[in-house]
Amino acid sequence: MIEYRIEADTVGMRLDKHLRKRMPNVPVSHLFKMIRTKKVRVNGKRAQPEQLLAEGDVLTIRGTEEQLTLAERPKSD
């Protein structure tokens, strides 16, 4: 599980933009799927892609960045 507190430099940023910046190796489609399936939470509550982040918000993401990166990688035959 990934968990961290929002710092002053990301205050007012949309959640989806923050996730794309924070996890550039995870496909955007997978980030949106994680938000839709409640694997991303802000302050313990279900997150919305357009949600604006505030200083001190606690962002929780189920899984590790390595797992998230591998989740959408195409399988080779």
Backbone as JSON, one array per atom type, in Angstrom:
{
  "sequence": "MIEYRIEADTVGMRLDKHLRKRMPNVPVSHLFKMIRTKKVRVNGKRAQPEQLLAEGDVLTIRGTEEQLTLAERPKSD",
  "N": [[0.85, -1.18, 0.0], [0.51, 2.21, -0.77], [1.0, 5.2, 0.88], [0.71, 8.57, 1.62], [1.18, 12.01, 2.67], [-0.28, 15.01, 1.47], [1.6, 17.67, 0.31], [2.46, 21.21, 0.51], [3.17, 22.06, -2.08], [1.49, 20.79, -3.87], [-1.07, 21.58, -3.41], [-4.38, 22.27, -4.32], [-4.22, 21.0, -6.75], [-5.65, 18.8, -9.15], [-6.74, 15.49, -8.38], [-6.37, 13.4, -10.32], [-4.4, 14.5, -12.03], [-2.32, 14.82, -10.23], [-1.76, 12.14, -9.56], [-0.87, 11.2, -12.05], [1.46, 12.68, -12.3], [2.89, 11.88, -10.05], [3.14, 9.11, -10.41], [4.46, 8.32, -13.04], [5.04, 6.04, -14.56], [2.89, 4.39, -14.51], [0.17, 3.42, -16.44], [-2.21, 5.81, -17.68], [-4.86, 4.99, -18.08], [-5.03, 2.91, -16.28], [-4.72, 4.26, -13.86], [-7.12, 5.74, -13.74], [-8.9, 3.61, -13.64], [-8.25, 2.53, -11.16], [-9.12, 4.59, -9.49], [-11.88, 4.54, -10.06], [-12.54, 1.99, -9.07], [-12.29, 2.23, -6.37], [-9.73, 2.01, -5.24], [-8.13, 4.06, -4.7], [-7.93, 6.42, -2.24], [-8.82, 9.39, -0.45], [-8.1, 10.79, 2.52], [-9.27, 8.56, 3.69], [-11.68, 8.28, 2.38], [-13.71, 7.62, -0.53], [-12.24, 8.54, -3.58], [-12.37, 11.1, -6.14], [-11.69, 11.77, -9.59], [-11.58, 14.5, -10.32], [-11.28, 15.79, -7.97], [-9.99, 18.28, -5.82], [-6.88, 18.66, -4.26], [-5.89, 19.17, -0.86], [-3.65, 20.71, 1.48], [-2.18, 18.48, 3.72], [-3.98, 16.43, 3.29], [-4.46, 12.92, 3.26], [-3.34, 10.56, 1.11], [-4.17, 7.43, -0.07], [-3.22, 4.5, -1.68], [-4.03, 1.44, -2.99], [-1.8, -1.22, -3.32], [1.55, -1.54, -4.73], [3.88, 0.68, -6.39], [5.36, -0.76, -8.24], [3.76, -3.06, -8.66], [1.52, -1.79, -9.76], [2.57, -0.76, -12.11], [3.17, -3.08, -13.5], [0.66, -4.14, -13.83], [-0.8, -3.27, -16.11], [0.81, -3.9, -18.21], [1.32, -5.14, -21.47], [0.85, -8.54, -22.32], [3.26, -10.79, -23.59], [3.51, -13.23, -26.18]],
  "CA": [[0.0, 0.0, 0.0], [1.22, 3.48, -0.82], [0.28, 6.21, 1.65], [1.51, 9.77, 1.89], [0.45, 13.24, 2.97], [-0.16, 16.04, 0.44], [2.43, 18.81, 0.73], [2.02, 22.53, 0.05], [3.42, 22.27, -3.51], [0.45, 20.18, -4.7], [-2.38, 22.07, -2.99], [-5.21, 22.78, -5.41], [-4.06, 20.18, -7.95], [-6.63, 17.73, -9.29], [-6.21, 14.18, -8.0], [-5.89, 12.64, -11.48], [-3.14, 15.11, -12.48], [-1.31, 14.52, -9.22], [-1.37, 10.74, -9.72], [-0.07, 11.07, -13.29], [2.78, 13.26, -12.02], [3.54, 11.08, -9.01], [3.39, 7.76, -10.91], [4.51, 8.43, -14.5], [5.18, 4.74, -15.2], [1.6, 3.68, -14.48], [-0.69, 3.93, -17.52], [-3.31, 6.68, -17.26], [-6.09, 4.21, -18.03], [-5.02, 2.14, -15.04], [-4.95, 5.19, -12.75], [-8.56, 6.02, -13.7], [-9.57, 2.38, -13.2], [-8.04, 2.43, -9.72], [-10.01, 5.56, -8.84], [-13.24, 4.03, -10.21], [-12.75, 0.79, -8.27], [-12.09, 2.62, -4.96], [-8.4, 1.65, -4.75], [-7.49, 5.32, -4.33], [-8.75, 7.11, -1.24], [-8.29, 10.62, 0.12], [-8.57, 10.88, 3.91], [-10.08, 7.38, 3.97], [-12.94, 8.31, 1.64], [-13.61, 7.39, -1.96], [-11.7, 9.69, -4.31], [-12.91, 11.45, -7.46], [-10.59, 12.27, -10.41], [-11.55, 15.96, -10.37], [-11.13, 16.28, -6.59], [-8.84, 19.14, -5.57], [-6.15, 18.23, -3.07], [-5.59, 20.2, 0.14], [-2.49, 20.4, 2.29], [-2.47, 17.59, 4.84], [-4.78, 15.28, 2.87], [-3.73, 11.65, 3.23], [-3.67, 9.81, -0.1], [-3.89, 6.01, 0.09], [-3.37, 3.77, -2.94], [-3.82, 0.0, -2.77], [-0.78, -1.79, -4.19], [2.83, -0.83, -4.82], [4.07, 1.25, -7.73], [5.83, -1.84, -9.11], [2.58, -3.85, -9.03], [0.66, -0.99, -10.62], [3.24, -0.67, -13.4], [3.06, -4.38, -14.16], [-0.75, -4.51, -14.01], [-1.3, -2.94, -17.45], [1.81, -4.23, -19.23], [0.79, -6.16, -22.38], [1.48, -9.85, -22.22], [3.83, -11.25, -24.85], [3.32, -14.67, -26.41]],
  "C": [[0.89, 1.24, 0.0], [0.37, 4.49, -0.05], [1.2, 7.39, 1.9], [0.6, 10.97, 2.07], [0.74, 14.27, 1.88], [0.59, 17.24, 1.03], [1.92, 20.1, 0.08], [2.18, 22.72, -1.46], [2.37, 21.64, -4.42], [-0.96, 20.61, -4.3], [-3.11, 22.66, -4.19], [-5.1, 21.99, -6.7], [-5.15, 19.1, -7.96], [-5.96, 16.39, -8.96], [-5.65, 13.43, -9.2], [-4.56, 13.19, -12.0], [-2.01, 14.8, -11.51], [-0.82, 13.07, -9.36], [-0.52, 10.53, -10.96], [1.35, 11.59, -13.06], [3.56, 12.37, -11.05], [3.94, 9.69, -9.5], [3.42, 7.74, -12.44], [4.62, 7.1, -15.23], [3.9, 3.91, -15.22], [0.72, 4.27, -15.58], [-1.88, 4.74, -16.98], [-4.61, 5.9, -17.14], [-6.17, 3.4, -16.74], [-5.25, 3.04, -13.83], [-6.44, 5.5, -12.62], [-9.34, 4.79, -13.23], [-9.42, 2.21, -11.69], [-8.94, 3.39, -8.96], [-11.45, 5.04, -8.89], [-13.53, 2.85, -9.29], [-12.38, 0.99, -6.79], [-10.75, 2.18, -4.39], [-7.59, 2.89, -4.39], [-8.45, 6.03, -3.38], [-8.04, 8.36, -0.75], [-8.93, 10.75, 1.5], [-9.53, 9.73, 4.25], [-11.39, 7.3, 3.22], [-12.69, 8.08, 0.16], [-13.18, 8.67, -2.67], [-12.41, 9.88, -5.64], [-11.77, 12.05, -8.28], [-10.46, 13.79, -10.38], [-11.38, 16.61, -9.0], [-9.86, 17.1, -6.44], [-8.19, 18.74, -4.26], [-5.84, 19.42, -2.16], [-4.38, 19.75, 0.95], [-2.91, 19.55, 3.49], [-3.37, 16.42, 4.48], [-3.9, 14.04, 2.86], [-4.24, 10.85, 2.04], [-3.24, 8.37, 0.11], [-4.19, 5.3, -1.22], [-3.09, 2.31, -2.65], [-2.83, -0.53, -3.79], [0.5, -0.98, -4.12], [2.99, -0.29, -6.22], [4.54, 0.17, -8.71], [4.66, -2.7, -9.57], [1.7, -3.09, -10.0], [1.25, -0.86, -12.02], [3.07, -1.96, -14.18], [1.62, -4.74, -14.52], [-1.24, -4.29, -15.43], [-0.31, -3.28, -18.56], [1.25, -5.32, -20.14], [1.57, -7.46, -22.24], [2.02, -10.26, -23.58], [3.68, -12.74, -24.96], [4.63, -15.4, -26.51]]
}
